[in-house]
Amino acid sequence: MPQSTHDRAAELHNLAAHAHAAAATAHGKGDHLTAHELSKQAHEHSMNANKLVEELGTKAARIQQKPKQLI
């Protein structure tokens, strides 16, 4: 079954949060290279989630602007 855009955006936000937490742990252990890579990954997930949320907002705005059809 295809994943809804809302679910995918939520998943990307969760992945970003997890990557941020992992980056903080790596940084705390002195593994700055891994922390940097995880931070980049978190940023990418966040940007992708943001893109999906913006698309959802655009679709919602278009739906609201459509005139209601009388039956």
N, CA, C and O atoms as a MOPAC input file, in Angstrom:
PM7 MOZYME 1SCF
protein

 N      0.84800 1    -1.17900 1     0.00000 1
 C      0.00000 1     0.00000 1     0.00000 1
 C      0.89500 1     1.24400 1     0.00000 1
 O      1.84900 1     1.31300 1     0.77500 1
 N      0.60300 1     2.21600 1    -0.84800 1
 C      1.43000 1     3.42800 1    -0.90300 1
 C      1.34400 1     4.22100 1     0.40300 1
 O      0.30500 1     4.27400 1     1.06000 1
 N      2.46300 1     4.82400 1     0.74500 1
 C      2.52900 1     5.61800 1     1.96000 1
 C      1.99400 1     7.01700 1     1.67700 1
 O      2.31800 1     7.60700 1     0.64600 1
 N      1.17500 1     7.55400 1     2.58700 1
 C      0.64600 1     8.89400 1     2.38300 1
 C      1.77300 1     9.91700 1     2.52600 1
 O      2.79300 1     9.65500 1     3.16400 1
 N      1.57200 1    11.06500 1     1.93100 1
 C      2.57500 1    12.12600 1     2.00400 1
 C      2.75000 1    12.57900 1     3.44700 1
 O      3.86200 1    12.88900 1     3.87400 1
 N      1.64400 1    12.61900 1     4.20300 1
 C      1.72800 1    13.00400 1     5.61400 1
 C      2.60100 1    12.01900 1     6.39300 1
 O      3.45400 1    12.42000 1     7.18400 1
 N      2.37500 1    10.73100 1     6.15800 1
 C      3.15600 1     9.71100 1     6.84900 1
 C      4.63000 1     9.79700 1     6.47900 1
 O      5.50000 1     9.65100 1     7.33700 1
 N      4.90800 1    10.03200 1     5.20600 1
 C      6.30000 1    10.12700 1     4.75900 1
 C      6.98500 1    11.34100 1     5.38300 1
 O      8.14200 1    11.25700 1     5.79500 1
 N      6.27800 1    12.46700 1     5.45500 1
 C      6.85400 1    13.66500 1     6.07300 1
 C      7.14000 1    13.41000 1     7.55200 1
 O      8.18700 1    13.81200 1     8.05900 1
 N      6.22100 1    12.74700 1     8.24000 1
 C      6.43000 1    12.43100 1     9.65800 1
 C      7.62300 1    11.49300 1     9.82100 1
 O      8.42800 1    11.65700 1    10.73800 1
 N      7.73100 1    10.51500 1     8.93200 1
 C      8.86000 1     9.58100 1     8.98700 1
 C     10.18200 1    10.32100 1     8.79400 1
 O     11.15400 1    10.04600 1     9.49800 1
 N     10.22500 1    11.25500 1     7.84800 1
 C     11.44900 1    12.01200 1     7.60800 1
 C     11.80700 1    12.88300 1     8.81100 1
 O     12.98200 1    13.01700 1     9.15500 1
 N     10.79400 1    13.47700 1     9.45300 1
 C     11.05300 1    14.26400 1    10.66300 1
 C     11.63700 1    13.36600 1    11.75800 1
 O     12.57100 1    13.76200 1    12.45500 1
 N     11.08700 1    12.16100 1    11.90700 1
 C     11.60200 1    11.22800 1    12.90800 1
 C     13.02500 1    10.78500 1    12.58600 1
 O     13.86100 1    10.67900 1    13.48300 1
 N     13.30100 1    10.52700 1    11.31100 1
 C     14.65700 1    10.15100 1    10.90900 1
 C     15.63800 1    11.28000 1    11.20300 1
 O     16.75700 1    11.03700 1    11.65400 1
 N     15.21500 1    12.51000 1    10.94700 1
 C     16.07700 1    13.66100 1    11.21600 1
 C     16.36600 1    13.76400 1    12.71600 1
 O     17.50300 1    14.00100 1    13.12400 1
 N     15.32700 1    13.58400 1    13.52700 1
 C     15.51500 1    13.66000 1    14.98100 1
 C     16.46800 1    12.56700 1    15.45700 1
 O     17.33700 1    12.81400 1    16.29400 1
 N     16.30400 1    11.37900 1    14.92800 1
 C     17.18500 1    10.27200 1    15.30500 1
 C     18.63500 1    10.56200 1    14.88700 1
 O     19.56600 1    10.32400 1    15.65600 1
 N     18.81400 1    11.06900 1    13.68400 1
 C     20.16400 1    11.38400 1    13.20600 1
 C     20.79200 1    12.48600 1    14.05000 1
 O     21.99100 1    12.44400 1    14.32500 1
 N     19.99600 1    13.47500 1    14.46700 1
 C     20.51400 1    14.53900 1    15.34200 1
 C     20.96400 1    13.96100 1    16.67800 1
 O     22.02400 1    14.31700 1    17.19300 1
 N     20.15000 1    13.06700 1    17.23300 1
 C     20.49900 1    12.45800 1    18.52200 1
 C     21.77300 1    11.60700 1    18.38700 1
 O     22.64800 1    11.64800 1    19.25300 1
 N     21.86600 1    10.85000 1    17.30700 1
 C     23.05200 1    10.02300 1    17.07600 1
 C     24.28500 1    10.90600 1    16.87100 1
 O     25.37600 1    10.57200 1    17.33100 1
 N     24.10500 1    12.02600 1    16.18200 1
 C     25.22000 1    12.95000 1    15.97000 1
 C     25.69700 1    13.52100 1    17.29600 1
 O     26.90000 1    13.64600 1    17.52900 1
 N     24.76100 1    13.86600 1    18.16000 1
 C     25.13300 1    14.40900 1    19.47000 1
 C     25.90000 1    13.37200 1    20.28300 1
 O     26.87800 1    13.70100 1    20.95200 1
 N     25.45700 1    12.12800 1    20.22400 1
 C     26.15500 1    11.05000 1    20.93400 1
 C     27.57000 1    10.87200 1    20.38800 1
 O     28.53000 1    10.77000 1    21.15100 1
 N     27.68800 1    10.83500 1    19.06200 1
 C     29.00600 1    10.67700 1    18.44100 1
 C     29.91600 1    11.84300 1    18.81000 1
 O     31.09800 1    11.65400 1    19.10000 1
 N     29.35700 1    13.04100 1    18.79500 1
 C     30.15400 1    14.22500 1    19.14700 1
 C     30.62400 1    14.13700 1    20.59700 1
 O     31.76500 1    14.47300 1    20.91500 1
 N     29.72700 1    13.68100 1    21.46700 1
 C     30.07800 1    13.53700 1    22.88300 1
 C     31.18200 1    12.52300 1    23.10300 1
 O     31.93500 1    12.62400 1    24.07200 1
 N     31.28800 1    11.54300 1    22.21200 1
 C     32.33800 1    10.52200 1    22.31000 1
 C     33.61900 1    10.96100 1    21.59600 1
 O     34.60100 1    10.21900 1    21.56900 1
 N     33.60900 1    12.16700 1    21.01800 1
 C     34.79700 1    12.67900 1    20.33800 1
 C     34.91100 1    12.23800 1    18.88800 1
 O     35.92500 1    12.50100 1    18.24300 1
 N     33.88900 1    11.57300 1    18.36600 1
 C     33.90400 1    11.12000 1    16.97100 1
 C     33.27400 1    12.21200 1    16.10800 1
 O     32.11800 1    12.11400 1    15.69700 1
 N     34.05300 1    13.23900 1    15.85000 1
 C     33.52600 1    14.41500 1    15.16800 1
 C     33.21200 1    14.15800 1    13.69700 1
 O     32.30100 1    14.77500 1    13.14600 1
 N     33.94300 1    13.26800 1    13.06200 1
 C     33.67400 1    12.96100 1    11.65900 1
 C     32.30900 1    12.29000 1    11.51600 1
 O     31.51100 1    12.67800 1    10.66200 1
 N     32.04300 1    11.29400 1    12.34200 1
 C     30.73500 1    10.63100 1    12.31000 1
 C     29.63600 1    11.62100 1    12.67400 1
 O     28.57700 1    11.63300 1    12.04700 1
 N     29.88000 1    12.44300 1    13.67500 1
 C     28.88900 1    13.43700 1    14.08900 1
 C     28.56200 1    14.37500 1    12.93600 1
 O     27.40000 1    14.71800 1    12.71500 1
 N     29.58900 1    14.78700 1    12.20400 1
 C     29.37600 1    15.67700 1    11.06400 1
 C     28.53400 1    14.99100 1     9.98700 1
 O     27.60400 1    15.59200 1     9.44900 1
 N     28.85200 1    13.74700 1     9.67700 1
 C     28.09500 1    13.00800 1     8.66000 1
 C     26.64700 1    12.81900 1     9.08400 1
 O     25.73700 1    12.96400 1     8.26800 1
 N     26.42800 1    12.49500 1    10.35700 1
 C     25.06200 1    12.31800 1    10.85400 1
 C     24.30300 1    13.64400 1    10.84900 1
 O     23.10000 1    13.67000 1    10.58700 1
 N     24.98800 1    14.72100 1    11.13100 1
 C     24.34000 1    16.04300 1    11.07900 1
 C     23.92500 1    16.38700 1     9.65300 1
 O     22.84700 1    16.93800 1     9.43000 1
 N     24.78300 1    16.05800 1     8.69000 1
 C     24.43600 1    16.28500 1     7.28400 1
 C     23.22200 1    15.45000 1     6.89900 1
 O     22.32700 1    15.92800 1     6.20200 1
 N     23.19700 1    14.20600 1     7.35400 1
 C     22.07700 1    13.31900 1     7.06400 1
 C     20.78800 1    13.86300 1     7.69500 1
 O     19.73100 1    13.85000 1     7.06500 1
 N     20.88100 1    14.33200 1     8.92200 1
 C     19.72200 1    14.90500 1     9.60400 1
 C     19.20200 1    16.12200 1     8.84200 1
 O     17.99400 1    16.29500 1     8.68100 1
 N     20.11600 1    16.95200 1     8.38100 1
 C     19.71400 1    18.13700 1     7.61800 1
 C     18.98600 1    17.73200 1     6.33800 1
 O     17.97100 1    18.32900 1     5.98000 1
 N     19.50400 1    16.72700 1     5.66000 1
 C     18.86900 1    16.26100 1     4.42200 1
 C     17.45400 1    15.74000 1     4.69700 1
 O     16.52000 1    16.05500 1     3.95900 1
 N     17.30200 1    14.95400 1     5.74700 1
 C     15.97100 1    14.45000 1     6.09800 1
 C     15.02900 1    15.61200 1     6.42100 1
 O     13.87100 1    15.61800 1     6.00300 1
 N     15.53300 1    16.58300 1     7.16200 1
 C     14.71000 1    17.74700 1     7.52100 1
 C     14.28000 1    18.52600 1     6.28900 1
 O     13.12700 1    18.94400 1     6.18900 1
 N     15.19100 1    18.72100 1     5.36200 1
 C     14.86400 1    19.46200 1     4.14500 1
 C     13.83500 1    18.70500 1     3.30200 1
 O     12.92000 1    19.31500 1     2.74800 1
 N     13.97900 1    17.38400 1     3.20400 1
 C     13.01600 1    16.58900 1     2.45000 1
 C     11.64300 1    16.61600 1     3.11000 1
 O     10.62300 1    16.69300 1     2.42400 1
 N     11.61500 1    16.55300 1     4.43300 1
 C     10.34500 1    16.63000 1     5.14800 1
 C      9.70200 1    17.99300 1     4.92500 1
 O      8.49300 1    18.08800 1     4.70900 1
 N     10.50700 1    19.03700 1     4.97700 1
 C      9.99100 1    20.38600 1     4.75700 1
 C      9.39900 1    20.52300 1     3.35600 1
 O      8.35300 1    21.14700 1     3.18000 1
 N     10.05700 1    19.95000 1     2.37700 1
 C      9.56200 1    20.00400 1     0.99800 1
 C      8.18500 1    19.33000 1     0.89200 1
 O      7.27400 1    19.85300 1     0.25100 1
 N      8.05400 1    18.16900 1     1.52700 1
 C      6.76900 1    17.47500 1     1.49500 1
 C      5.67700 1    18.27100 1     2.20000 1
 O      4.54400 1    18.33600 1     1.72300 1
 N      6.01500 1    18.87500 1     3.33200 1
 C      5.03400 1    19.67000 1     4.07100 1
 C      4.59800 1    20.88200 1     3.24600 1
 O      3.41900 1    21.23600 1     3.24000 1
 N      5.53100 1    21.51100 1     2.55700 1
 C      5.17300 1    22.64500 1     1.70100 1
 C      4.25100 1    22.20200 1     0.56700 1
 O      3.30200 1    22.90700 1     0.22300 1
 N      4.53100 1    21.02300 1    -0.01800 1
 C      3.66600 1    20.49500 1    -1.07000 1
 C      2.25700 1    20.24400 1    -0.53500 1
 O      1.26900 1    20.53700 1    -1.20800 1
 N      2.17200 1    19.70100 1     0.67400 1
 C      0.86400 1    19.45400 1     1.28700 1
 C      0.12300 1    20.76700 1     1.50500 1
 O     -1.08300 1    20.84800 1     1.27200 1
 N      0.83300 1    21.78500 1     1.94900 1
 C      0.21500 1    23.09600 1     2.16200 1
 C     -0.29600 1    23.69500 1     0.86800 1
 O     -1.37300 1    24.29100 1     0.83600 1
 N      0.47300 1    23.54000 1    -0.20100 1
 C      0.06600 1    24.05600 1    -1.50700 1
 C     -1.18800 1    23.33500 1    -1.99300 1
 O     -2.11600 1    23.96400 1    -2.50100 1
 N     -1.21100 1    22.01000 1    -1.83300 1
 C     -2.38700 1    21.24100 1    -2.25100 1
 C     -3.60700 1    21.63300 1    -1.43200 1
 O     -4.70200 1    21.77500 1    -1.97700 1
 N     -3.42800 1    21.80800 1    -0.13600 1
 C     -4.54600 1    22.18800 1     0.72800 1
 C     -5.08600 1    23.56000 1     0.34900 1
 O     -6.29900 1    23.77000 1     0.34900 1
 N     -4.19900 1    24.49200 1     0.02600 1
 C     -4.63100 1    25.83400 1    -0.37100 1
 C     -5.42600 1    25.78900 1    -1.66800 1
 O     -6.42300 1    26.49600 1    -1.81700 1
 N     -4.98000 1    24.95100 1    -2.61300 1
 C     -5.71600 1    24.83200 1    -3.88400 1
 C     -7.10100 1    24.24600 1    -3.66200 1
 O     -8.07500 1    24.67900 1    -4.27700 1
 N     -7.18000 1    23.26700 1    -2.78900 1
 C     -8.47500 1    22.63500 1    -2.51500 1
 C     -9.42200 1    23.64700 1    -1.88300 1
 O    -10.60400 1    23.68200 1    -2.22500 1
 N     -8.92300 1    24.46300 1    -0.97400 1
 C     -9.75900 1    25.46600 1    -0.31700 1
 C    -10.20500 1    26.55700 1    -1.27800 1
 O    -11.26600 1    27.14900 1    -1.08200 1
 N     -9.42500 1    26.83500 1    -2.30200 1
 C     -9.75900 1    27.90300 1    -3.23300 1
 C    -10.74500 1    27.46000 1    -4.29900 1
 O    -11.35400 1    28.30600 1    -4.95400 1
 N    -10.91800 1    26.16500 1    -4.49300 1
 C    -11.85600 1    25.68200 1    -5.50100 1
 C    -13.27500 1    26.05500 1    -5.07400 1
 O    -13.64800 1    25.87700 1    -3.91500 1
 N    -14.06800 1    26.57800 1    -6.02300 1
 C    -15.45300 1    26.90800 1    -5.68200 1
 C    -16.25300 1    25.62000 1    -5.41400 1
 O    -16.07200 1    24.60100 1    -6.08100 1
 N    -17.11600 1    25.70400 1    -4.44200 1
 C    -17.95700 1    24.55800 1    -4.10600 1
 C    -18.99400 1    24.36100 1    -5.21000 1
 O    -19.64800 1    25.30900 1    -5.64600 1
 N    -19.12800 1    23.12100 1    -5.64600 1
 C    -20.10400 1    22.81200 1    -6.69000 1
 C    -21.43500 1    22.46200 1    -6.04100 1
 O    -21.49300 1    21.71200 1    -5.06600 1
 N    -22.46100 1    22.99900 1    -6.58000 1
 C    -23.79100 1    22.68900 1    -6.09200 1
 C    -24.29500 1    21.39700 1    -6.73100 1
 O    -24.09200 1    21.15000 1    -7.91900 1
 N    -24.93800 1    20.60500 1    -5.93500 1
 C    -25.45900 1    19.32600 1    -6.44600 1
 C    -26.85800 1    19.51100 1    -6.97200 1
 O    -27.47100 1    18.55400 1    -7.44500 1

